[in-house]
Amino acid sequence: MFKKIKSKFAIGRLSEELLYEKVLSEVQSGIKRPGIWGKALADSNGAEDMAYSLYLKYRVQSLKDESELAEIIASEIPKGSAIHQMRQVTKSDIIANKTSGVRTPYFFDYRGVTVYRQEKTWFVGGDSFPSQDEAKRYIDSLGD
């Protein structure tokens, strides 16, 4: 029992490390979420060094929140719908052009990766972006 709990904490720490790595990569690529950056600046009284640290922390929390919300939304998607079918497609299937899911204007492939839109948010896998251009920049950064 104790090992199970201990391993759960280890997985959480490693997952968080990956999230920080992703956020650093975003920032180094010039991608910053304006609302989160504004909050970080406000909470740091305009001190940019401190705002940078707060931005990293807030953005990691935002990714955790987005992931949790995506799981909730995904659990409510009716089976057989176009979005549900797309969730069943793996990245390797997309790259191998084996997808048979229904395509709508809300889906497109960019460099072998499927991007889809739900309302005003663009998704690449479990990651969300406020614009199509930011989703494309993220995919471009994955190739580096």
Order of alpha helices (4+ residues) and beta strands (2+ residues): alpha-alpha-alpha-alpha-alpha-beta-beta-beta-beta-alpha
